[in-house]
């Protein structure tokens, strides 16, 4: 881009996508806004901007962006459908979200030009959604279908560990955690530790928890919600974690950030503040396990 900005939409697309993957949401938004301003026609460009607006919690802007993607052609696009599904889920419409994801998943399976890992990603999205809404058998089936396409995919194995934990089948959680191996993220490491703790092996649990802490230290990133959730669920540095979340919510006031902050305030003894944050987390009608499990 330093050499040539004109007629270089793909570079802006890659830049915005890369910044999004690094959780550098504000910078990603700037790149995506330039992309859409200069090349407004491609649905995928506008869908990317909408996704970034969702991540930042700017739901009014996201609504305007996604309103431009209501056509049947856009909804069938593999670059658009998953983002529209996320928008539907945030607004409390999980069935609409699943229809969009299921259609995209079916289309991905028919495509001969997609890498197998990308096909597995669509399986993961459907399985994750089923898992969040308690459809464990459906989630397991979809995730295993993904493994048939891409054997050993660590993302699918990690999701299956969450299915096993939901049942709960702690020995199976441990097996999946071991299969994920060095590719495990913080959430999977913590879950394997929880499984060992539930089985009474506190020494093994501490080893997995130490791995989660080490990974967070080795790969620091902004808005690391797997890490903050790990610390809150395991009552580690609650006041410090709350302070971090209070700072983050000022620049990224999305429903999941408010949900985490509600938990942090509750654990820190601020029930009134937790109620305020909880109301913000639910003001769009968002459902799913992440928004209810802390306050059952």
Number of C-alpha atoms within 10 A of each C-alpha: 10 4 5 8 10 8 9 13 18 11 15 21 20 13 18 28 21 13 18 20 11 13 18 17 22 18 15 24 23 14 21 29 21 16 24 21 12 13 15 13 10 11 20 20 23 25 25 26 28 29 22 28 24 23 22 22 20 15 20 10 14 21 14 11 17 20 12 12 19 10 10 8 11 18 21 16 16 18 17 24 25 26 24 24 24 22 23 18 21 24 17 18 16 22 14 16 23 21 14 24 27 19 17 24 23 13 15 21 16 11 10 8 7 11 11 15 16 14 21 26 19 25 28 26 23 23 29 22 23 22 22 19 14 15 14 21 13 15 26 22 14 23 28 20 17 25 20 12 16 18 15 13 18 20 21 28 26 28 23 27 28 27 26 21 19 15 10 14 15 22 17 18 28 23 15 22 29 17 17 21 14 10 15 21 20 23 18 27 29 29 24 31 28 24 27 22 16 15 14 11 13 15 11 17 22 16 16 23 21 15 18 24 17 12 16 17 11 9 8 10 13 10 18 13 16 15 22 23 20 19 18 20 15 13 14 13 11 20 16 14 22 22 13 15 22 18 11 16 19 11 12 21 19 20 27 22 23 26 21 27 29 29 25 31 25 20 17 18 11 13 15 12 16 22 15 14 23 23 15 19 24 19 13 14 14 20 18 17 11 13 21 13 8 13 9 5
